[in-house]
Amino acid sequence: DSGVTQTPKHLITATGQRVTLRCSPRSGDLSVYWYQQSLDQGLQFLIQYYNGEERAKGNILERFSAQQFPDLHSELNLSSLELGDSALYFCASSHMGGAGGYTFGSGTRLTVV
Amino acid sequence: AQTVTQSQPEMSVQEAETVTLSCTYDTSESNYYLFWYKQPPSRQMILVIRQEAYKQQNATENRFSVNFQKAAKSFSLKISDSQLGDTAMYFCAFMNGETSGSRLTFGEGTQLTVNP
């Protein structure tokens, strides 16, 4: 157990639907990062939050949004889902800037049918 | 923008032997961090080793060590006494040290198979 908790582990949904992925960071970590791992595109950075505020944004689609709550857990919202959104979504956390390395959760496997 | 390149999509090694995975990166920054992550079949991402660019000494973690060549922008991972449990996808990653909270940029990965 890495200390970063992601729920659910697996999610199957239909095209056009909306889902919410949840992440609880390791105790004491203020930064949360979201990554998408697709078969053909490797690990792609989506977005980072630090202590409740958005810190950096990557190639995140407009259909996707995220937030970090006062208790530091984070949610990634994916809407108007398409088949191509099927991927493994990772959450990671770090104490400050992440120079010590991120701690990853076990991921949420999203399948859009 | 920084890029990370792993030129070996797949590699294999016999148990107990040594294997080296290659990684090159491109950056104009002078302060940065480099990492190797391991992703076994469970898909969990596990930090293997990290290197600070301002340190000339190569990092080591038990059977894992790196060869960091800053001028050549090369960061290879050596696994000694390979074990079956080392079978995994290995990702090289870069982080800019100048910006607080910088993202990790990953390479495409190298699938390592350790054969008995």
HADDOCK unambig.tbl for C-alpha pairs under 7 A between the chains (distance, minus, plus):
assign (segid A and resid 42 and name CA) (segid B and resid 108 and name CA) 5.72 0.50 0.50
assign (segid A and resid 43 and name CA) (segid B and resid 106 and name CA) 6.37 0.50 0.50
assign (segid A and resid 96 and name CA) (segid B and resid 101 and name CA) 6.72 0.50 0.50
assign (segid A and resid 97 and name CA) (segid B and resid 100 and name CA) 5.00 0.50 0.50
assign (segid A and resid 97 and name CA) (segid B and resid 101 and name CA) 3.69 0.50 0.50
assign (segid A and resid 97 and name CA) (segid B and resid 102 and name CA) 6.43 0.50 0.50
assign (segid A and resid 98 and name CA) (segid B and resid 101 and name CA) 5.98 0.50 0.50
assign (segid A and resid 99 and name CA) (segid B and resid 33 and name CA) 6.64 0.50 0.50
assign (segid A and resid 104 and name CA) (segid B and resid 45 and name CA) 5.87 0.50 0.50
assign (segid A and resid 106 and name CA) (segid B and resid 44 and name CA) 5.07 0.50 0.50
